[in-house]
C-alpha cells in the first residue's frame, strides 16, 4: 500500500520532517517515491514551518495513497493557512 507520511531528518534535538510518498513496507526514513513537502516544528521568525505541494498530494490520493494521521493533521493545517 502507498502511504503519505513523515520522514525524520535534522540533527539531535532539532527535528525536521519531510512529507513523503512511500510504500508502507519501507522504513520510516528509508526509500521513498516522492517528496511532496516538509514540516519544521522548530521554525522561528520568518522561517517557513510547513509547505505541501497540494497538486501532488491530490494526485497521489486519487491514485489510492493513504495519509498517516499526523500527515492528515498537517495537511489540514496547511490548507487552513492558505485560505486565511
N, C-alpha and C positions, 0 to 999 in steps of 0.2 A: 504494500500500500504506500502511496506517495503522501508525505506529510509536510506541513509547513510548520517549522519550529525554530527555536533559538539555538544558536551555536555559540558557546562562550569563547571569548578571546580576551585580550588585555593582560595586564600584569596582576600580581597578587595584590589584593585589596583595591584594585582599580578595574572592575569588570567592564567589559564591552561585549555586546551581543550582536551577531549577525542574524538576520531573519533569512532562513534558507529553506529551499525546497529539496527534500531528500527522500530516499527510500527509508521506510520505518525500521528496516533491519540494520541500517548503518549506525555507527556510534554517534553520540551527541556532537562531538567536534570533528567527526570524520568526514568522509567523502560526501559531497552534495551535488545536486544537479544545477541549481542556480541560486545566486544571492539576490534577494529582492528588497533588502532594506537593512537597517541597523537600529539598535537601541543602545543609548549611552545613559545609564542610570545616574552617573556622577557628573553629567554635563553641568557646567557652571557658566554664568554670564550669558554672552551671546552665542555660545556654542549650541549647535543643533543637537537635541537629545533623541529625536526619533524621526526616521524617514522610511516611507514604504512606497514602493513602485506599485501603485494601485492597479495599473493596467496589467502588469504581470501577475499580480495576486488574483485578479479576476480570471485571467487566462487559466491559471493552474486550478482554481476552484471549479471552473467549467469542465475541466478535464479530470475531475474526481479527487483532487488533493484535499485532505482533511487538515484543519488547523488545530494545533495544540491549544489548550485553554489559555495559556499565557499569551501566545501569539494572537489569539482572537481578542483578548482584552486590549492588547497594544494597538491592533488594527482599528478597533472601535475608538480608542482614544485618539489615534491619528486622524481618523475621519472626522471626529468632532472638532479637532483643531483646524482642519482645512475649511470647514463650514464657517467657523467663527471669524 
